[in-house]
Amino acid sequence: MHLREQLDDIIHQPVRFSITAALAAADELEFSFVRDLVDISDSALSKQATILDEAGYVCIRKGYVGKRPRTWLSLTAAGRLAFEHHVATLREIAGGDR
C-alpha cells in the first residue's frame, strides 16, 4: 500500500488543509480571522468548516461580543490528531525522514 492511502481525504482538500493548519496553531480562532488568513469568502469558509465539523474535526462555537454575533472555530482532539497524522504522512511521502 502506498503512503498516499494514509492521507485523510477530508483534510487533504487544499482549503480544508489550510483551515486545519491555521487552527492547529491556536486553541480557538475567530471565524473572520480564519477567513482572512485562508483568503476565502464567508460562504466558502462556512461550507468547509461544516464539512470539518461533520467529520468531528472542528468545533464551531457561536456567541456574542457585546451585541455582535461571532463565531469561533477550534480543532477537536480528533481533528488535531488527524491533522498531525496527515502532515506526518506528507513528510514521509516527501522523504522528510531521510
N, C-alpha and C positions, 0 to 999 in steps of 0.2 A: 504494500500500500504506500502510495506517495504521501509525503508530509502534507501536501495541499488538502488532502482529505480530512485533516485535523483542523483546518481553518473553520471558524464559526461563520456560517452563511449570513447570520443576522448582522454581526459586527463587520464583516468583510466589505459590505457596501460602503463606498467612499465617504458619503455624508455621515452615515451612522458610525463609521470608524472615527471620523473627526469629532463627532459629538462625544463618543465614549472616551476618546483621548483627552478631551477637554475636561470631562467630568472626573477622570482618573486622577487629575492633578489637584482636586479640591474635594471638600466634604459635600458642598452643595453650591450650585451656581444659579443665578437668576436667568430666566428664560432669555431676556433681551441681551444679556452678556454673551450667552452661548450663541444666539442668533448672529450677533455681530462678529464674534470670534470665528465662527464657521463660515460666515459670509453667505447666509441664505435668508430666504424670506420667513416671515412668521408662519405662514401656512406650511412651508416645507419642513421647518423645524417641528411644528406641531405633529405633522404626519409621521416623521421619522421618530420622534420621541414616543409617540403612541405605539409604534411597532416595537421599540425597545422596552416600553412598559409592558406590553402584552407578552413579551418574551421573558419578563421577570428581571430584566437587566437594569431598568431605570425606574426610579420613584419620581412621580410628578406630584408636587405639593402646591396647592393653591392657598392664597391668603391675601392679606391686605397690608399695605404700608400706608398708614393713615387711612384715607378713604379710597386709595387707589388699589385696584386689584393687581396682584402679582402672582407669578408662577415661578417655582424653583424646581430644578432638576438635580438629581443625585444618582450615583450608581448604587445599586443594591450590592450586597455581598456576592451574590451570584454573578452580577454584572461585572464587578471588579475582577473576580476570578476568571470569568470568560475572557475579558479583555486582556488580562495578563497572560493567559494561555495562548490567545490569538497572537499577541506580539511575540511571545517566545517562539511560537511556530514560524512566524515570518522571519525571525532572526535565524532560526535553524535552516530554513529554506535558503536564505541569502548567504549562508555559510558563516554566520557570526560566531560559531563555536570554534572556528579554526584559528 
